Amino acid sequence: MSNTGGTVKYYPAYWGGKKLAYPNFPPESPKFANSVVVGNLIFVSGCQGQNDETMQVETDVFEEQMIIALDKVRKCMEEAGSCMDNIVKTVMLLKNLDDYPKMRKTELEYYQKYAPRLVEDPPASTFMQVGLARPEFLVEIDVIGVVSRD
């Protein structure tokens, strides 16, 4: 229980089928993607284009890494009892600012398929160019959502 009377629920991340727990993840790897639910809020962090089964970045194509990251976001939202339509804020971290148009196009196509509500009513969004945890990462996504809009 938190000091406000709400509950906090952590959803563990898995790599290669193994549950990760700090500090027991490979030192060469960035902090793993995970989600936390606090009351009605869902916080999803660190979703990037790495295959969590093989622990490898298997493509250097921006759009493909973006789809892998969005699939992770969708999985985290569903795991928390919600859906992509309930995303209210995104933070897109890009290695290269030139990928911004590809990011928006891929995001829109993904929303058309998995979150039709966000096509007409997109979430608040921040993007920035940063150095990501590994040189082969091209994008990382953090999300704030809600379990229910009701």
CNS distance restraints for C-alpha pairs under 8 A (distance, minus, plus):
assign (resid   1 and name CA) (resid   5 and name CA) 5.97 0.50 0.50
assign (resid   1 and name CA) (resid   6 and name CA) 5.88 0.50 0.50
assign (resid   1 and name CA) (resid   7 and name CA) 4.76 0.50 0.50
assign (resid   1 and name CA) (resid   8 and name CA) 6.50 0.50 0.50
assign (resid   2 and name CA) (resid   6 and name CA) 5.57 0.50 0.50
assign (resid   2 and name CA) (resid   7 and name CA) 5.99 0.50 0.50
assign (resid   2 and name CA) (resid   8 and name CA) 6.90 0.50 0.50
assign (resid   6 and name CA) (resid  38 and name CA) 6.84 0.50 0.50
assign (resid   6 and name CA) (resid  39 and name CA) 5.27 0.50 0.50
assign (resid   7 and name CA) (resid  37 and name CA) 7.97 0.50 0.50
assign (resid   7 and name CA) (resid  38 and name CA) 5.97 0.50 0.50
assign (resid   7 and name CA) (resid  39 and name CA) 5.74 0.50 0.50
assign (resid   8 and name CA) (resid  36 and name CA) 7.04 0.50 0.50
assign (resid   8 and name CA) (resid  37 and name CA) 5.64 0.50 0.50
assign (resid   8 and name CA) (resid  38 and name CA) 4.60 0.50 0.50
assign (resid   8 and name CA) (resid  39 and name CA) 6.70 0.50 0.50
assign (resid   9 and name CA) (resid  36 and name CA) 5.74 0.50 0.50
assign (resid   9 and name CA) (resid  37 and name CA) 5.13 0.50 0.50
assign (resid   9 and name CA) (resid  38 and name CA) 6.62 0.50 0.50
assign (resid  10 and name CA) (resid  34 and name CA) 7.94 0.50 0.50
assign (resid  10 and name CA) (resid  35 and name CA) 6.29 0.50 0.50
assign (resid  10 and name CA) (resid  36 and name CA) 4.60 0.50 0.50
assign (resid  10 and name CA) (resid  37 and name CA) 6.49 0.50 0.50
assign (resid  11 and name CA) (resid  34 and name CA) 6.34 0.50 0.50
assign (resid  11 and name CA) (resid  35 and name CA) 5.44 0.50 0.50
assign (resid  11 and name CA) (resid  36 and name CA) 6.08 0.50 0.50
assign (resid  11 and name CA) (resid  76 and name CA) 7.99 0.50 0.50
assign (resid  11 and name CA) (resid  79 and name CA) 7.68 0.50 0.50
assign (resid  11 and name CA) (resid  80 and name CA) 7.64 0.50 0.50
assign (resid  12 and name CA) (resid  19 and name CA) 6.59 0.50 0.50
assign (resid  12 and name CA) (resid  20 and name CA) 6.88 0.50 0.50
assign (resid  12 and name CA) (resid  21 and name CA) 7.76 0.50 0.50
assign (resid  12 and name CA) (resid  34 and name CA) 6.06 0.50 0.50
assign (resid  12 and name CA) (resid  35 and name CA) 7.36 0.50 0.50
assign (resid  13 and name CA) (resid  19 and name CA) 5.94 0.50 0.50
assign (resid  13 and name CA) (resid  20 and name CA) 5.77 0.50 0.50
assign (resid  13 and name CA) (resid  32 and name CA) 6.62 0.50 0.50
assign (resid  13 and name CA) (resid  33 and name CA) 6.16 0.50 0.50
assign (resid  13 and name CA) (resid  34 and name CA) 5.31 0.50 0.50
assign (resid  14 and name CA) (resid  18 and name CA) 5.15 0.50 0.50
assign (resid  14 and name CA) (resid  19 and name CA) 4.42 0.50 0.50
assign (resid  14 and name CA) (resid  20 and name CA) 5.62 0.50 0.50
assign (resid  14 and name CA) (resid  52 and name CA) 6.86 0.50 0.50
assign (resid  14 and name CA) (resid  53 and name CA) 7.97 0.50 0.50
assign (resid  15 and name CA) (resid  19 and name CA) 6.69 0.50 0.50
assign (resid  15 and name CA) (resid  20 and name CA) 6.95 0.50 0.50
assign (resid  15 and name CA) (resid  52 and name CA) 4.63 0.50 0.50
assign (resid  15 and name CA) (resid  53 and name CA) 5.37 0.50 0.50
assign (resid  15 and name CA) (resid  54 and name CA) 7.39 0.50 0.50
assign (resid  15 and name CA) (resid  55 and name CA) 6.39 0.50 0.50
assign (resid  16 and name CA) (resid  52 and name CA) 5.94 0.50 0.50
assign (resid  16 and name CA) (resid  53 and name CA) 3.87 0.50 0.50
assign (resid  16 and name CA) (resid  54 and name CA) 5.70 0.50 0.50
assign (resid  16 and name CA) (resid  55 and name CA) 6.68 0.50 0.50
assign (resid  17 and name CA) (resid  53 and name CA) 6.34 0.50 0.50
assign (resid  20 and name CA) (resid  24 and name CA) 6.47 0.50 0.50
assign (resid  20 and name CA) (resid  25 and name CA) 6.06 0.50 0.50
assign (resid  20 and name CA) (resid  32 and name CA) 7.72 0.50 0.50
assign (resid  21 and name CA) (resid  25 and name CA) 6.70 0.50 0.50
assign (resid  25 and name CA) (resid  29 and name CA) 7.33 0.50 0.50
assign (resid  29 and name CA) (resid 133 and name CA) 7.75 0.50 0.50
assign (resid  29 and name CA) (resid 134 and name CA) 7.63 0.50 0.50
assign (resid  30 and name CA) (resid 133 and name CA) 5.55 0.50 0.50
assign (resid  30 and name CA) (resid 134 and name CA) 7.23 0.50 0.50
assign (resid  31 and name CA) (resid  46 and name CA) 7.32 0.50 0.50
assign (resid  32 and name CA) (resid  46 and name CA) 6.49 0.50 0.50
assign (resid  33 and name CA) (resid  44 and name CA) 7.34 0.50 0.50
assign (resid  33 and name CA) (resid  45 and name CA) 5.49 0.50 0.50
assign (resid  33 and name CA) (resid  46 and name CA) 4.49 0.50 0.50
assign (resid  33 and name CA) (resid  47 and name CA) 5.35 0.50 0.50
assign (resid  33 and name CA) (resid  48 and name CA) 7.99 0.50 0.50
assign (resid  34 and name CA) (resid  44 and name CA) 5.92 0.50 0.50
assign (resid  34 and name CA) (resid  45 and name CA) 5.83 0.50 0.50
assign (resid  34 and name CA) (resid  46 and name CA) 7.10 0.50 0.50
assign (resid  34 and name CA) (resid  76 and name CA) 7.39 0.50 0.50
assign (resid  35 and name CA) (resid  42 and name CA) 6.83 0.50 0.50
assign (resid  35 and name CA) (resid  43 and name CA) 5.39 0.50 0.50
assign (resid  35 and name CA) (resid  44 and name CA) 4.34 0.50 0.50
assign (resid  35 and name CA) (resid  45 and name CA) 6.43 0.50 0.50
assign (resid  35 and name CA) (resid  76 and name CA) 6.24 0.50 0.50
assign (resid  35 and name CA) (resid  80 and name CA) 7.99 0.50 0.50
assign (resid  36 and name CA) (resid  42 and name CA) 5.77 0.50 0.50
assign (resid  36 and name CA) (resid  43 and name CA) 5.22 0.50 0.50
assign (resid  36 and name CA) (resid  44 and name CA) 6.69 0.50 0.50
assign (resid  37 and name CA) (resid  41 and name CA) 5.58 0.50 0.50
assign (resid  37 and name CA) (resid  42 and name CA) 4.45 0.50 0.50
assign (resid  37 and name CA) (resid  43 and name CA) 6.31 0.50 0.50
assign (resid  37 and name CA) (resid  80 and name CA) 7.04 0.50 0.50
assign (resid  38 and name CA) (resid  42 and name CA) 6.47 0.50 0.50
assign (resid  40 and name CA) (resid 146 and name CA) 5.38 0.50 0.50
assign (resid  40 and name CA) (resid 147 and name CA) 5.23 0.50 0.50
assign (resid  40 and name CA) (resid 148 and name CA) 6.76 0.50 0.50
assign (resid  41 and name CA) (resid 144 and name CA) 7.00 0.50 0.50
assign (resid  41 and name CA) (resid 145 and name CA) 5.84 0.50 0.50
assign (resid  41 and name CA) (resid 146 and name CA) 4.55 0.50 0.50
assign (resid  41 and name CA) (resid 147 and name CA) 6.29 0.50 0.50
assign (resid  42 and name CA) (resid  77 and name CA) 7.47 0.50 0.50
assign (resid  42 and name CA) (resid  80 and name CA) 7.40 0.50 0.50
assign (resid  42 and name CA) (resid 143 and name CA) 7.91 0.50 0.50
assign (resid  42 and name CA) (resid 144 and name CA) 5.61 0.50 0.50
assign (resid  42 and name CA) (resid 145 and name CA) 4.89 0.50 0.50
assign (resid  42 and name CA) (resid 146 and name CA) 5.41 0.50 0.50
assign (resid  42 and name CA) (resid 147 and name CA) 6.59 0.50 0.50
assign (resid  43 and name CA) (resid 142 and name CA) 7.67 0.50 0.50
assign (resid  43 and name CA) (resid 143 and name CA) 5.95 0.50 0.50
assign (resid  43 and name CA) (resid 144 and name CA) 4.78 0.50 0.50
assign (resid  43 and name CA) (resid 145 and name CA) 6.55 0.50 0.50
assign (resid  44 and name CA) (resid  73 and name CA) 6.81 0.50 0.50
assign (resid  44 and name CA) (resid  76 and name CA) 6.82 0.50 0.50
assign (resid  44 and name CA) (resid  77 and name CA) 7.80 0.50 0.50
assign (resid  44 and name CA) (resid 142 and name CA) 5.58 0.50 0.50
assign (resid  44 and name CA) (resid 143 and name CA) 4.99 0.50 0.50
assign (resid  44 and name CA) (resid 144 and name CA) 6.32 0.50 0.50
assign (resid  45 and name CA) (resid 141 and name CA) 6.65 0.50 0.50
assign (resid  45 and name CA) (resid 142 and name CA) 4.35 0.50 0.50
assign (resid  45 and name CA) (resid 143 and name CA) 6.39 0.50 0.50
assign (resid  46 and name CA) (resid 140 and name CA) 5.94 0.50 0.50
assign (resid  46 and name CA) (resid 141 and name CA) 5.92 0.50 0.50
assign (resid  46 and name CA) (resid 142 and name CA) 5.83 0.50 0.50
assign (resid  47 and name CA) (resid  69 and name CA) 4.95 0.50 0.50
assign (resid  47 and name CA) (resid  70 and name CA) 7.39 0.50 0.50
assign (resid  47 and name CA) (resid  72 and name CA) 6.04 0.50 0.50
assign (resid  47 and name CA) (resid  73 and name CA) 6.52 0.50 0.50
assign (resid  47 and name CA) (resid 140 and name CA) 5.35 0.50 0.50
assign (resid  47 and name CA) (resid 141 and name CA) 5.06 0.50 0.50
assign (resid  47 and name CA) (resid 142 and name CA) 6.58 0.50 0.50
assign (resid  48 and name CA) (resid  65 and name CA) 6.84 0.50 0.50
assign (resid  48 and name CA) (resid  66 and name CA) 7.26 0.50 0.50
assign (resid  48 and name CA) (resid  68 and name CA) 6.93 0.50 0.50
assign (resid  48 and name CA) (resid  69 and name CA) 4.53 0.50 0.50
assign (resid  48 and name CA) (resid  72 and name CA) 7.92 0.50 0.50
assign (resid  48 and name CA) (resid 137 and name CA) 6.90 0.50 0.50
assign (resid  48 and name CA) (resid 138 and name CA) 7.88 0.50 0.50
assign (resid  48 and name CA) (resid 139 and name CA) 5.84 0.50 0.50
assign (resid  48 and name CA) (resid 140 and name CA) 4.36 0.50 0.50
assign (resid  48 and name CA) (resid 141 and name CA) 6.41 0.50 0.50
assign (resid  49 and name CA) (resid  57 and name CA) 6.24 0.50 0.50
assign (resid  49 and name CA) (resid  64 and name CA) 7.51 0.50 0.50
assign (resid  49 and name CA) (resid  65 and name CA) 4.04 0.50 0.50
assign (resid  49 and name CA) (resid  66 and name CA) 6.30 0.50 0.50
assign (resid  49 and name CA) (resid  67 and name CA) 7.62 0.50 0.50
assign (resid  49 and name CA) (resid  68 and name CA) 5.12 0.50 0.50
assign (resid  49 and name CA) (resid  69 and name CA) 5.16 0.50 0.50
assign (resid  49 and name CA) (resid 137 and name CA) 6.47 0.50 0.50
assign (resid  49 and name CA) (resid 138 and name CA) 7.42 0.50 0.50
assign (resid  49 and name CA) (resid 139 and name CA) 6.90 0.50 0.50
assign (resid  49 and name CA) (resid 140 and name CA) 7.37 0.50 0.50
assign (resid  50 and name CA) (resid  55 and name CA) 6.24 0.50 0.50
assign (resid  50 and name CA) (resid  56 and name CA) 5.55 0.50 0.50
assign (resid  50 and name CA) (resid  57 and name CA) 4.45 0.50 0.50
assign (resid  50 and name CA) (resid  58 and name CA) 7.07 0.50 0.50
assign (resid  50 and name CA) (resid  65 and name CA) 7.41 0.50 0.50
assign (resid  50 and name CA) (resid  68 and name CA) 7.29 0.50 0.50
assign (resid  50 and name CA) (resid  69 and name CA) 7.77 0.50 0.50
assign (resid  50 and name CA) (resid 137 and name CA) 7.64 0.50 0.50
assign (resid  51 and name CA) (resid  55 and name CA) 5.31 0.50 0.50
assign (resid  51 and name CA) (resid  56 and name CA) 5.52 0.50 0.50
assign (resid  51 and name CA) (resid  57 and name CA) 6.09 0.50 0.50
assign (resid  51 and name CA) (resid  58 and name CA) 7.08 0.50 0.50
assign (resid  51 and name CA) (resid  68 and name CA) 7.60 0.50 0.50
assign (resid  52 and name CA) (resid  56 and name CA) 7.37 0.50 0.50
assign (resid  57 and name CA) (resid 136 and name CA) 6.86 0.50 0.50
assign (resid  57 and name CA) (resid 137 and name CA) 7.37 0.50 0.50
assign (resid  59 and name CA) (resid  64 and name CA) 6.84 0.50 0.50
assign (resid  59 and name CA) (resid  65 and name CA) 6.78 0.50 0.50
assign (resid  60 and name CA) (resid  64 and name CA) 7.82 0.50 0.50
assign (resid  60 and name CA) (resid  65 and name CA) 7.33 0.50 0.50
assign (resid  60 and name CA) (resid 136 and name CA) 7.07 0.50 0.50
assign (resid  60 and name CA) (resid 138 and name CA) 7.71 0.50 0.50
assign (resid  61 and name CA) (resid  65 and name CA) 6.43 0.50 0.50
assign (resid  62 and name CA) (resid  66 and name CA) 6.12 0.50 0.50
assign (resid  62 and name CA) (resid  99 and name CA) 7.31 0.50 0.50
assign (resid  62 and name CA) (resid 102 and name CA) 7.53 0.50 0.50
assign (resid  62 and name CA) (resid 103 and name CA) 7.99 0.50 0.50
assign (resid  62 and name CA) (resid 138 and name CA) 6.18 0.50 0.50
assign (resid  62 and name CA) (resid 139 and name CA) 7.51 0.50 0.50
assign (resid  63 and name CA) (resid  67 and name CA) 6.24 0.50 0.50
assign (resid  63 and name CA) (resid 102 and name CA) 6.64 0.50 0.50
assign (resid  63 and name CA) (resid 103 and name CA) 7.09 0.50 0.50
assign (resid  63 and name CA) (resid 106 and name CA) 6.28 0.50 0.50
assign (resid  64 and name CA) (resid  68 and name CA) 6.32 0.50 0.50
assign (resid  65 and name CA) (resid  69 and name CA) 6.19 0.50 0.50
assign (resid  65 and name CA) (resid 137 and name CA) 7.91 0.50 0.50
assign (resid  65 and name CA) (resid 138 and name CA) 6.98 0.50 0.50
assign (resid  65 and name CA) (resid 139 and name CA) 6.90 0.50 0.50
assign (resid  66 and name CA) (resid  70 and name CA) 6.13 0.50 0.50
assign (resid  66 and name CA) (resid 103 and name CA) 7.11 0.50 0.50
assign (resid  66 and name CA) (resid 106 and name CA) 7.16 0.50 0.50
assign (resid  66 and name CA) (resid 107 and name CA) 7.89 0.50 0.50
assign (resid  66 and name CA) (resid 139 and name CA) 6.39 0.50 0.50
assign (resid  66 and name CA) (resid 140 and name CA) 7.92 0.50 0.50
assign (resid  67 and name CA) (resid  71 and name CA) 5.99 0.50 0.50
assign (resid  67 and name CA) (resid 106 and name CA) 7.36 0.50 0.50
assign (resid  67 and name CA) (resid 110 and name CA) 7.54 0.50 0.50
assign (resid  68 and name CA) (resid  72 and name CA) 6.39 0.50 0.50
assign (resid  69 and name CA) (resid  73 and name CA) 6.40 0.50 0.50
assign (resid  69 and name CA) (resid 139 and name CA) 7.77 0.50 0.50
assign (resid  69 and name CA) (resid 140 and name CA) 6.83 0.50 0.50
assign (resid  69 and name CA) (resid 141 and name CA) 6.69 0.50 0.50
assign (resid  70 and name CA) (resid  74 and name CA) 6.13 0.50 0.50
assign (resid  70 and name CA) (resid 110 and name CA) 7.79 0.50 0.50
assign (resid  70 and name CA) (resid 141 and name CA) 7.65 0.50 0.50
assign (resid  71 and name CA) (resid  75 and name CA) 6.14 0.50 0.50
assign (resid  72 and name CA) (resid  76 and name CA) 6.17 0.50 0.50
assign (resid  73 and name CA) (resid  77 and name CA) 6.14 0.50 0.50
assign (resid  73 and name CA) (resid  84 and name CA) 7.81 0.50 0.50
assign (resid  73 and name CA) (resid 141 and name CA) 7.85 0.50 0.50
assign (resid  73 and name CA) (resid 143 and name CA) 7.51 0.50 0.50
assign (resid  74 and name CA) (resid  78 and name CA) 6.12 0.50 0.50
assign (resid  74 and name CA) (resid  83 and name CA) 6.71 0.50 0.50
assign (resid  74 and name CA) (resid  84 and name CA) 5.74 0.50 0.50
assign (resid  75 and name CA) (resid  79 and name CA) 5.97 0.50 0.50
assign (resid  76 and name CA) (resid  80 and name CA) 6.29 0.50 0.50
assign (resid  77 and name CA) (resid  81 and name CA) 6.63 0.50 0.50
assign (resid  77 and name CA) (resid  82 and name CA) 5.16 0.50 0.50
assign (resid  77 and name CA) (resid  83 and name CA) 5.24 0.50 0.50
assign (resid  77 and name CA) (resid  84 and name CA) 6.38 0.50 0.50
assign (resid  77 and name CA) (resid 145 and name CA) 7.72 0.50 0.50
assign (resid  77 and name CA) (resid 147 and name CA) 7.97 0.50 0.50
assign (resid  78 and name CA) (resid  82 and name CA) 4.89 0.50 0.50
assign (resid  78 and name CA) (resid  83 and name CA) 5.22 0.50 0.50
assign (resid  78 and name CA) (resid  84 and name CA) 7.77 0.50 0.50
assign (resid  80 and name CA) (resid 147 and name CA) 6.96 0.50 0.50
assign (resid  81 and name CA) (resid 147 and name CA) 6.21 0.50 0.50
assign (resid  82 and name CA) (resid  86 and name CA) 6.75 0.50 0.50
assign (resid  82 and name CA) (resid 146 and name CA) 7.16 0.50 0.50
assign (resid  82 and name CA) (resid 147 and name CA) 4.81 0.50 0.50
assign (resid  82 and name CA) (resid 148 and name CA) 6.70 0.50 0.50
assign (resid  83 and name CA) (resid  87 and name CA) 7.71 0.50 0.50
assign (resid  83 and name CA) (resid 115 and name CA) 7.78 0.50 0.50
assign (resid  83 and name CA) (resid 147 and name CA) 7.78 0.50 0.50
assign (resid  84 and name CA) (resid 111 and name CA) 7.90 0.50 0.50
assign (resid  84 and name CA) (resid 114 and name CA) 6.60 0.50 0.50
assign (resid  84 and name CA) (resid 115 and name CA) 5.28 0.50 0.50
assign (resid  85 and name CA) (resid 114 and name CA) 7.74 0.50 0.50
assign (resid  85 and name CA) (resid 115 and name CA) 4.68 0.50 0.50
assign (resid  85 and name CA) (resid 116 and name CA) 6.96 0.50 0.50
assign (resid  85 and name CA) (resid 117 and name CA) 5.63 0.50 0.50
assign (resid  85 and name CA) (resid 118 and name CA) 5.92 0.50 0.50
assign (resid  86 and name CA) (resid 145 and name CA) 5.45 0.50 0.50
assign (resid  86 and name CA) (resid 146 and name CA) 5.53 0.50 0.50
assign (resid  86 and name CA) (resid 147 and name CA) 6.95 0.50 0.50
assign (resid  86 and name CA) (resid 148 and name CA) 6.91 0.50 0.50
assign (resid  86 and name CA) (resid 149 and name CA) 6.75 0.50 0.50
assign (resid  87 and name CA) (resid 123 and name CA) 6.26 0.50 0.50
assign (resid  87 and name CA) (resid 143 and name CA) 6.88 0.50 0.50
assign (resid  87 and name CA) (resid 144 and name CA) 6.07 0.50 0.50
assign (resid  87 and name CA) (resid 145 and name CA) 4.04 0.50 0.50
assign (resid  87 and name CA) (resid 146 and name CA) 6.54 0.50 0.50
assign (resid  88 and name CA) (resid 122 and name CA) 7.84 0.50 0.50
assign (resid  88 and name CA) (resid 123 and name CA) 4.58 0.50 0.50
assign (resid  88 and name CA) (resid 124 and name CA) 6.18 0.50 0.50
assign (resid  88 and name CA) (resid 143 and name CA) 7.71 0.50 0.50
assign (resid  88 and name CA) (resid 144 and name CA) 5.89 0.50 0.50
assign (resid  88 and name CA) (resid 145 and name CA) 5.04 0.50 0.50
assign (resid  88 and name CA) (resid 146 and name CA) 7.24 0.50 0.50
assign (resid  89 and name CA) (resid 123 and name CA) 5.03 0.50 0.50
assign (resid  89 and name CA) (resid 124 and name CA) 4.65 0.50 0.50
assign (resid  89 and name CA) (resid 125 and name CA) 5.56 0.50 0.50
assign (resid  89 and name CA) (resid 143 and name CA) 5.71 0.50 0.50
assign (resid  89 and name CA) (resid 144 and name CA) 5.05 0.50 0.50
assign (resid  89 and name CA) (resid 145 and name CA) 6.67 0.50 0.50
assign (resid  90 and name CA) (resid 123 and name CA) 6.75 0.50 0.50
assign (resid  90 and name CA) (resid 124 and name CA) 6.39 0.50 0.50
assign (resid  90 and name CA) (resid 125 and name CA) 4.74 0.50 0.50
assign (resid  90 and name CA) (resid 126 and name CA) 6.28 0.50 0.50
assign (resid  90 and name CA) (resid 141 and name CA) 6.97 0.50 0.50
assign (resid  90 and name CA) (resid 142 and name CA) 5.79 0.50 0.50
assign (resid  90 and name CA) (resid 143 and name CA) 4.53 0.50 0.50
assign (resid  90 and name CA) (resid 144 and name CA) 6.43 0.50 0.50
assign (resid  91 and name CA) (resid 125 and name CA) 5.80 0.50 0.50
assign (resid  91 and name CA) (resid 126 and name CA) 4.74 0.50 0.50
assign (resid  91 and name CA) (resid 127 and name CA) 5.53 0.50 0.50
assign (resid  91 and name CA) (resid 141 and name CA) 5.75 0.50 0.50
assign (resid  91 and name CA) (resid 142 and name CA) 5.06 0.50 0.50
assign (resid  91 and name CA) (resid 143 and name CA) 6.30 0.50 0.50
assign (resid  92 and name CA) (resid 125 and name CA) 7.56 0.50 0.50
assign (resid  92 and name CA) (resid 126 and name CA) 6.19 0.50 0.50
assign (resid  92 and name CA) (resid 127 and name CA) 4.47 0.50 0.50
assign (resid  92 and name CA) (resid 128 and name CA) 6.55 0.50 0.50
assign (resid  92 and name CA) (resid 139 and name CA) 7.00 0.50 0.50
assign (resid  92 and name CA) (resid 140 and name CA) 6.05 0.50 0.50
assign (resid  92 and name CA) (resid 141 and name CA) 4.84 0.50 0.50
assign (resid  92 and name CA) (resid 142 and name CA) 6.68 0.50 0.50
assign (resid  93 and name CA) (resid 127 and name CA) 5.68 0.50 0.50
assign (resid  93 and name CA) (resid 128 and name CA) 5.22 0.50 0.50
assign (resid  93 and name CA) (resid 129 and name CA) 5.90 0.50 0.50
assign (resid  93 and name CA) (resid 130 and name CA) 6.29 0.50 0.50
assign (resid  93 and name CA) (resid 132 and name CA) 7.75 0.50 0.50
assign (resid  93 and name CA) (resid 139 and name CA) 5.55 0.50 0.50
assign (resid  93 and name CA) (resid 140 and name CA) 5.07 0.50 0.50
assign (resid  93 and name CA) (resid 141 and name CA) 6.23 0.50 0.50
assign (resid  94 and name CA) (resid  99 and name CA) 7.27 0.50 0.50
assign (resid  94 and name CA) (resid 100 and name CA) 7.67 0.50 0.50
assign (resid  94 and name CA) (resid 127 and name CA) 7.24 0.50 0.50
assign (resid  94 and name CA) (resid 128 and name CA) 6.04 0.50 0.50
assign (resid  94 and name CA) (resid 129 and name CA) 4.73 0.50 0.50
assign (resid  94 and name CA) (resid 130 and name CA) 6.05 0.50 0.50
assign (resid  94 and name CA) (resid 131 and name CA) 7.95 0.50 0.50
assign (resid  94 and name CA) (resid 132 and name CA) 7.77 0.50 0.50
assign (resid  94 and name CA) (resid 138 and name CA) 5.97 0.50 0.50
assign (resid  94 and name CA) (resid 139 and name CA) 4.71 0.50 0.50
assign (resid  94 and name CA) (resid 140 and name CA) 6.74 0.50 0.50
assign (resid  95 and name CA) (resid 129 and name CA) 5.54 0.50 0.50
assign (resid  95 and name CA) (resid 130 and name CA) 5.53 0.50 0.50
assign (resid  95 and name CA) (resid 131 and name CA) 5.86 0.50 0.50
assign (resid  95 and name CA) (resid 132 and name CA) 6.41 0.50 0.50
assign (resid  95 and name CA) (resid 137 and name CA) 7.27 0.50 0.50
assign (resid  95 and name CA) (resid 138 and name CA) 5.05 0.50 0.50
assign (resid  95 and name CA) (resid 139 and name CA) 6.23 0.50 0.50
assign (resid  96 and name CA) (resid 100 and name CA) 7.86 0.50 0.50
assign (resid  96 and name CA) (resid 129 and name CA) 6.10 0.50 0.50
assign (resid  96 and name CA) (resid 130 and name CA) 7.86 0.50 0.50
assign (resid  96 and name CA) (resid 138 and name CA) 7.21 0.50 0.50
assign (resid  97 and name CA) (resid 128 and name CA) 7.60 0.50 0.50
assign (resid  97 and name CA) (resid 129 and name CA) 5.71 0.50 0.50
assign (resid  99 and name CA) (resid 103 and name CA) 6.07 0.50 0.50
assign (resid 100 and name CA) (resid 104 and name CA) 6.35 0.50 0.50
assign (resid 101 and name CA) (resid 105 and name CA) 6.19 0.50 0.50
assign (resid 102 and name CA) (resid 106 and name CA) 5.96 0.50 0.50
assign (resid 103 and name CA) (resid 107 and name CA) 5.94 0.50 0.50
assign (resid 104 and name CA) (resid 108 and name CA) 6.08 0.50 0.50
assign (resid 105 and name CA) (resid 109 and name CA) 6.25 0.50 0.50
assign (resid 106 and name CA) (resid 110 and name CA) 6.08 0.50 0.50
assign (resid 107 and name CA) (resid 111 and name CA) 6.12 0.50 0.50
assign (resid 108 and name CA) (resid 112 and name CA) 6.14 0.50 0.50
assign (resid 108 and name CA) (resid 119 and name CA) 6.59 0.50 0.50
assign (resid 109 and name CA) (resid 113 and name CA) 6.57 0.50 0.50
assign (resid 110 and name CA) (resid 114 and name CA) 6.04 0.50 0.50
assign (resid 110 and name CA) (resid 115 and name CA) 7.41 0.50 0.50
assign (resid 111 and name CA) (resid 115 and name CA) 4.38 0.50 0.50
assign (resid 111 and name CA) (resid 116 and name CA) 5.67 0.50 0.50
assign (resid 111 and name CA) (resid 117 and name CA) 7.92 0.50 0.50
assign (resid 111 and name CA) (resid 118 and name CA) 6.21 0.50 0.50
assign (resid 111 and name CA) (resid 119 and name CA) 6.04 0.50 0.50
assign (resid 112 and name CA) (resid 116 and name CA) 4.96 0.50 0.50
assign (resid 112 and name CA) (resid 118 and name CA) 7.95 0.50 0.50
assign (resid 112 and name CA) (resid 119 and name CA) 6.23 0.50 0.50
assign (resid 115 and name CA) (resid 119 and name CA) 7.17 0.50 0.50
assign (resid 116 and name CA) (resid 120 and name CA) 7.44 0.50 0.50
assign (resid 117 and name CA) (resid 121 and name CA) 6.08 0.50 0.50
assign (resid 117 and name CA) (resid 122 and name CA) 7.65 0.50 0.50
assign (resid 118 and name CA) (resid 122 and name CA) 4.31 0.50 0.50
assign (resid 118 and name CA) (resid 123 and name CA) 6.66 0.50 0.50
assign (resid 131 and name CA) (resid 135 and name CA) 7.89 0.50 0.50
assign (resid 132 and name CA) (resid 137 and name CA) 6.32 0.50 0.50
assign (resid 132 and name CA) (resid 138 and name CA) 7.55 0.50 0.50
assign (resid 132 and name CA) (resid 139 and name CA) 7.72 0.50 0.50
assign (resid 132 and name CA) (resid 140 and name CA) 7.65 0.50 0.50
assign (resid 133 and name CA) (resid 137 and name CA) 7.25 0.50 0.50
